[in-house]
Amino acid sequence: MFDSSRQATRLEAIDGRYDGWLIAIATAIAAFGVVMVASSSIAVAVNHGEGPFYYLVRHIVFLAVGIGLCAAVMRTDLKLVEKYPQALLGACALMLLMVFVPGLGHTVNGARRWVNLGVSNFQIVEAVKIFYLVWLASYLVRFRDEVNAGWGAMLKPIGVAIVLVALLLMQPDFGSATMLLAVTAGMLLLGGGHLKRMMLPVACLLPALVAVAVIEPYRLRRITSFWNPWEDQLGAGYQLSNALMAIGRGEFSGVGLGASIQKLSYLPEAHTDFIFSVIGEELGFLGLLFVIGLFAALVGRALWIGYRCVEMRRHFAGYVAFGVALMIGLQSLVSMGVNLGLLPTKGLTLPLISSGGSSVMMTCVAIGLLLRVSYELDRAQRQVARLRGMGAGAPPGGESAPPPPTTQPPPSAVAAARGTSRLRPRIEPTLGGLGRNA
């Protein structure tokens, strides 16, 4: 007699595989980052009175901690992550308020964006980005159809984003604030938001963002110097003009690894915000294409995994993948655009390549989320294949196939293959192999 509980147990025993392409691309970016931090940070460390490899050692330590966090996230079930959306949102607001607590918040160059953890300072917005995109993915799962159908469900996440942006502008952190709004808009579109309906909030927010950008004198100077950095080359246009000179000096194949001149106290933040310019000088146009190709491959693979998840009605996993792809893709795009003179100067690092602590560790966490999504997607695909094989007829060896069960198997047997849609009908495989409408 057919033992449905045994079949369910066999389904539960199926494991998935982490996406090899994601691992390979992320490893290549991180390894390349170590090389470029070593090349770009020696002069900076010496000028600060530290050893020549001070920033390289710090970067490797933070990368090691990030890999540990990545491994922990890879082993965390997405159901557990999805279970407490309101707690994640509350944590975002609480963390952004922590920077204003005396003795805990830390100020650098007039910006209060860091929290003093004793061993090191932590830029709190990097963790907020991760928590927020997970909350937004959960929200889109719960209200996906309403987001597409009406105003209320679509405006709620925009309102939440505005509150978080207001807290960021108080620090101030205009770059991260615009990134948060861009990720929100992108995820709403990918989550089924109506494009024409979203034009109204965008049209209302743009004048406000422009006003915020020009109301502060230092932001206005950045914008004006962006149009013509050579007009005030030793003043407001100093960073951008030196970045452009570094890239121009590299020409097609570069001056050679380690041979950059601009990193020798001419180009500010050569190991962090402007490391892309050092890459251009030392490795030339070919080196820049290599970096762009790596990030394009990472973002493209993440979007593909998200698309496959949505196809299988695993919407939360798919939206998480979309969110990580948008976050990494937009940040790398802005960082490269700033270095190339295509965008005004922002304090955004190049993910996994620029020297840093908070950004490196939280990018590793984001990669861990992507890998967990790929693992659960592969496991679901294997379970679906096994379910179909159970109802496909005679098994190998010439034995007759057992009759289909008369009772529905336990929910755990097909939980991995189920979707998360709240209102739309979905097709779920059963042990009978024919499927049913839910």
N, C-alpha and C positions, 0 to 999 in steps of 0.2 A: 504493500500500500504506500502511496506517495506521502512522504513526510514533509509537510510544508515548513515545519519549524526547523528541520535540518537544512532545507534549502535557504531559509532566511538566515540561518547561522552562517552558511557558506557565503551568502551575499555580504554579511557584515564583516567577514574575514578578508574581503577583498581590499587591498591597499592601492593607493594611487602612486603616481610618480611626479616628482617636481619637474617643472619644465626645464629641460637642459639648455635651450636657447637663452632663457632668462638668466640662468646661472652663468653661462659663458659670457654673455654681454655685460652683465653687472660686474663680473670678475675682471674683465678686460678694462672697463672704465675705472674701477678702483685701483687696479695695478698701474694703469697709466697715470692716475692721479698721484700715486706715491712717487713715481719718477719725476713728475713735473713739480711737485712740492719740494722735493730734494733739490731740483735745479733752481727754482725761483726764490727760495727762502733763505739761502745762505747769507747773502748780503744784508737782508732785513734783520736776521738774527744777530749778526755781528754789529750792526748799527745800534741795536737795542742792548748791547752789552752781554749777549748770551753766546753760547757755543754755536758753531756754524750749523749743527744739525738739530738745534733746539726745536724748531717748528716741525721738522721731519719726524722726530721722535714723538712729539705730541700728536701729530696727525696719525701715525701708526697706532699709538695707544687708543685714540678715539675710534679709529677704524676697527681695531680688535674688539673694543666694547660694543661697537655697532654690529659686528658680525655675531657676537654673542646674543644681542637683542634680536637680531634677524633670525637666528636659530630658534629662539624661544617663541617668536611669533609664528614661525613656520609650523610649529607643533601645536599651535592653539586652534581649536575648532572654531570656524567662523560663526557657528550658532552661539557660542559663548560671547563672541565679540558683538553680535547683533542683539544680544539679550537685554542690554542696558543702554538704550539710546539716550534717554534723558540724563543719565549719570554722565555720559560722555559730553553732552552739551553743557551741563553744569560745570564740569571740569574745565571746559574751554574758558568760560567766563571767570571762574575762580583763578585759573592760572594767569590770565591776563591782568587780573587785579593784584596778584602777588607782587608784581614789579613795583607797585606803589607803596608797599609795606616798608617802613623805615627799618634799616638793618638787614633786610632780605633783598630788596631791589638794588640793582647795581647800575650806575650811570657811566656811560662811555661816550665821550665827545658830545655831551649834552642830550643824549638819547637814553631813556630809562627802559631798556629792553631785556635786561639780563637779571637772573636770580643768582645770588651767591650761594653755591652749594658747598663752600668750604674748600674742596679740592680744586674746583674750577667754576667759572661762571657758565650759566646755561641760558641760551636765548629761548625764551619760553614760547615764542610764536611758532618755532619749528615743531614742537609737540602739539600745539593747538591745531596746526594744519592737518595732522594725521587724525586727531580726535574728531575734528569737524567733518572731514570727508567721510569718515565711517558713520557719523550721525546722519549726514545728508544721504548716504546710500541707504541707510535704514529707513529714513523718512520717505524716500522715493519708492521703496518697496511697499510701505504701508499705505501710501496715498498716490500711487503711480497713476491710476485712472483719473482721480480727482484733479491731479496736477495738469493733466491734458484737457480736462473738461471745463474747469472753472478758474476763477480768479483767486479765491480764498486759499486753496491749497498751494498755489504757485507763489503767492505773495508771502506766505509764512516763512519759508527758508530765506527769501530775500530780506525780510525784516530781521531775522536772526543774524544774517550776514552783516546787515547795517549796524546792529548793536556791537558785534565783534569788531567791525571796522572802526567804529567810534572809539572803542577802547584802544585799538592799535594807534589811532591818530593822536591819542593823548600821550603816547610814549615819547616821541612820535615815530611811526614806522609806515610811511606812505607806500613804499614798495610792497610790503607784505599785505597791506590793506587792499591795494588794487589786485594783487594775486588772488586774495580770498574771494573778491567779487567775481573775478574772471573764472575761477574754478566753480563757483556757484552757478554762474550762467551756463557754463559748459555742461555741467552735470544735469542741470534742469533740461537742457535740450536733448542730451543723450537719454535722459530718463522719460522722455515723452512730452516735455513741455511744448506748448504751442508757440511757434516761432514769432508769428505776428503779434500774439498777445504779450510776448516778452519785450517787444519793442518799446512799449509805454514805460515800464520801469527803467529800462536802459536810457531812454530819452530824458527821464526825470533825474537820473543819477549822474549823468555825464556833466551837466553844468555844475553840480555840487562838487564833483571831483576836480573839475577845472578850477573852481574857486579855492578849494583846499590847496591845490598845487601852486597857485600864484599868490596866496595870501601871506605865505612865509617868504621873507626875502631870500633865504638861502635856496629854497626850491625854485624861485623865479630865476635866480642866477644860474642854476643848473640848466633850466630850459633855454635861457638866452644863450648860454655858452654852447649848448648842444647845436644850435643853428650855425654858429661860427666860432669854433674853439680857438682859431688862430687870432681872433680879434683881441683876446686877453689871454695870451698863451701862458703867461707866468702867473695868472690869477685864476679866475673862474674856469678857464679852459685848460688848466694845467694837466689834469688827469687824462682828459680825452685826447688832447694833442699828443701827449707822450704815448698813449695807447695806440693811436693811429701811426705814429712814427715807428713804433715797435713792429706793427703788422706790415707796414710798408717796407721796412728794412729786411724782413724775412723773405720777401718776394716769393718765388715758386717753391723752392725746396728748403729754405731756411738757412741760417748761418751756422747751424750745428747745435746739438744738445749741449746745454751749459754755456754757450757762447753769447748769450744775450747781453747787450749793453744797457738797455733801458731798465733792467731789473736792479742795476747797481745804483740804487738811491734816486733814480730819475722817475721811474714809474711808481706812484704810490700804490700800496696794497697789491704788490706784484704777485704775492703768493695766495691771495684770496680773491677779491673782486675782479682783478685784472689779470688773472692767470691765463686767460684765453689769449691775451695779447702777447704774453711771453711765449706761449705755444706757437703763435703765428710768427714771432721773430726767430725762434730757434728751429722750428720744423717747417715753416713756410705755409704756403697755400695747401700743400699736401697734408700737412699735419692738422690744419683746421678742418679740411674735408674728412679726415679720419675721425676726429672728435664729433663732428656733426653727424657722420654716418653711424657712430656708436649710439648716440642719443636717439637718432631717428629709428634705429633698429629696436632699441629698448622700448620706446613709446609705441611703435607700431606693433610689437609683440604683445605688449600689455593691452592695447585696444583689441587685438585679435582674440586674446584670451577672454576679455570682457564680452565681446560679441558672441563667442561660443557659449559662454555661460548664459547669456540672455536667451540664446536659441534653445537651450535646454531648460528654460524657465527657472534658472538659478539666478534670479535678478539681484539679490543682495551681493553675491560674489561678483557678478558682472559690473554692478555700479561701483563697487570698491576698486575693481581693476580700472574702470574708466577714471575714477577720481585720482588714483595714483598716477596714471598716464598723464592726465591733465596737469597735475601738480609738478611732476618732474619735467614734463615737456615745456610748460610755460616758463618755469624758473630758468631752465637752460636756455630757452629762446630769448628771454629778457637779458640774461647775463651775456650771451653772445652778442645780442643787439647793442648793448651798452658798449662793449669792447670795440665793436665795428663802427660806432658812431651813428647807428640807426635809431637809437633810443636815448633819452636823457639818462644821466647817471643815476643808478639806483644801487642800494647796498645789498645786492643779491649775489650769492656765490654760485659757482658752477657745481651742481650736485656731484658728490663723490670725487671731484677732481680738486676743487679749491681746498686749501688748508682750513681746518676748522674743527670744532667739537660738536656743537649742537646740530648743525646741518648734516654732517657726516653720519652721526648716530641715527638721526631721525630718517634720513634717506635710506639707511640700512633697514630700519623698521618698515618703511614703505615697501622696500624690495621683499622683505619677509612676508608682508601681506600679499603681494603679488604671487609669490611662490606658494603660499597656502591656497590661494584661489586656484592656481594651476593644479595643485595636488588634488583638491576636492573635485575639480572638473574632470581630471583623468580618472579618479575613482568612480565618479558617477557614470562616466562613459563605459567603464569596465562592468559596472553593475547592470547597466542597461543591456550591454552585450550578453551578459550571463542570463539575464531575464529572458531575452529573446531566444537564447539557445535552449532554455528550459522548455519553451513551448514550440520549438521548431520541428519536432517529430522524433524520429528514431535517433538515439544517441549513437556515437561511434561504437563499433563492436558487434552490431547486428541485433542488439537487444531492443525489445519494443519499448517505446517511451511510456512512462507512467501517465495515468490519466490526470487531467488538471484537477486541482483541489476544488472542493465544493465550498470551502469557506475562504474568506479573504485573509491573506497572510498578515502577520503583524505589521503595523505601520513602519517599524524600524527597518523592515526588509526592503522597502522601496523609498525610504526617506531621502536618501542621497539623490534619487532621480527625480524627486518632486520639485515643483517650482514654488515660487513665492508670491505669485499674483493673487491679489485679494478678490478681484471681481470677475476677471476674464476666465472663461472655461479653459482648462488645460488638459492635455493628454498625459496620462501616467501609465507606464508599463506595469503589467501584473504578471504573476507567475504563469498565467495562462498564455501570455505572449501576445494577446490581441489588443490589450489596452482598454481603457474605459474613459468616459467623460467625467470630469470632476466638476 
